[in-house]
Amino acid sequence: MQDLRELYRQKRFKELVEQLNDWHEADLAEYFKELNKDERIILFRLLKKDLASGVFSQMEKEEQVDLINAITDHGIRDLLSGLAFDDKVDLLEEMPANVAKKVLQNVSKEERKIINQFLKFPENSAGSIMTIEYVDLKEYYTVSYALQHIRKTGVTKETIYTCYVIDSKRHLKGTISLKDIIMAEETAVVGDLMEEKSISVQTTDDQEEVAALFKKYDLLSVPVLDHENRLIGIITIDDIIDVIEEEGTEDFYRMAAMEATEDDYFSTGVFSLAKKRIIWLMVLMVSATLTGNIIGHFQTILHSAISLTVFIPMLMDTGGNAGAQSSTLIIRGMAIGKIKRRDTLKILSKELKVSLVVGITLGIVNFIRIILFEGESVSVALTVSITVFLTIVLAKLTGSVLPIIARSAGLDPALISAPLITTIIDALALILYFNLALIILGPTMFAG
């Protein structure tokens, strides 16, 4: 990249273009991020048409907007001609209205009509991420004719590795791989070679469910059907990778008690970032007053046994961490389809066993630590250690069951985030702690 910058600085554009056109489009898109707006526009115009389209599809939204506003209508048509159909739809979904209008003006009337139909599909549905660039065959095609058809039409298609067999009304009859076609005799008929029981999805299916199908059946693509079983598009693995990244990012945001954002971190304004964080922080801050009220209610105990105060942060942190561990495992398991609602009793049983092992181990370690290093009495050490044990058991059971309850209520399990679980466990830990202190240390200690 340093060499490229030096060539640009010296205005040796011929050598610069020769080097740029040898780069992979993904690397070029990364390089263009390092340039300012004017440099990016100048160098982009020097790229070969096909390469320029590939680089454009991998740029950030703001960079795409700058380029579209900077190039002519002819340049836009050249750019769009090299983009896959689903990339055009994605582009228009994210563009400001004035830029989207400029793009639509430079596509054919027929393609504009199809694009507008795609834009009407629900967000995050199978219909919104599919493409119409696929190879379709008829049952009566011979292998020889099918290969001719693929050579003729496959150049502009998203994928040719799986072909879709349809009838005259576009009803899906089956699928056939390019490998099976190539390996078969030239006189063989497609209808005899195709797989009739093919995996398919509906246009309204959630994209996360589609991603789960790709993982379960190791698919490279999947047909998308309308309510009349007609083939209207396909979803390919590259789109599913984007979906997995998007859904994973969304879950991470929610588990951190933040509102998800589609924009790049550096391109998002300070106030926009603050807005997405402040609501949950405010909710958690207000809910944390419950912890303060509990401590206030047991002030007499704290005044009589100041040493108990020292262990409060440790108890709250341990409980919150234990709950977060369980909830993270359950939420992840639910996200990838490994954990179902019917598994609730199995989960509770397993988490109870885990919590008993962890709780007993940490309780013993704490008891020894408090006696040897803190110099506290056996009764104080026992109070803290039993609280640690019970808190871990409660935390792990709560952290494992709350995501399942959320899913049953139609909510995203990631909403049961680590901060929220921590708030709940903090309150439970303090109630346990002070009540155990009353029982173990004795009411006489707090008289007066």
Buried (B, 14 or more C-beta within 10 A) or exposed (E): EEEBBEBBEEEEBEEBBEEBBEBEBEEBBBBBEEBEEEEBBBBBEEBEEEBBBBBBBBBBBEBBBBBBEBBEEEBBBBBBEBBBBBBBBBBBEBBEEEBBEBBBEBBEEEBBEBBEEBEEBEEBBBBBBBBBBBBBBBBEBBBBBBBEBBEEBBEEBBBBEBBBBBEEEBEBBBBBBBEBBEEBEEEBBBBEBBEEEBBBBBBBBBBBEBBBBBEEEEBBBBBBBBEEEBBBBBBBBBBBEBBBEBBEEBBEBBBEBBBBBEBEEEEEEEEEBEEBBBEBEEBBEEBBEBBEEBBEEBEEBBEBBEBBEEBBEBBBBBBBBBBBBBBBBBBBBBBEBEBEEEBBEEBBEBBEEBBBEBBBEBBEEBBEBBBEEBEBBEBBBBBBBBBBBBBBBBBBBBBBBBBBEBBEEEEBBBBBBBBBBBBBBBBBBBBBBBEBBBEBBEEEEBEE
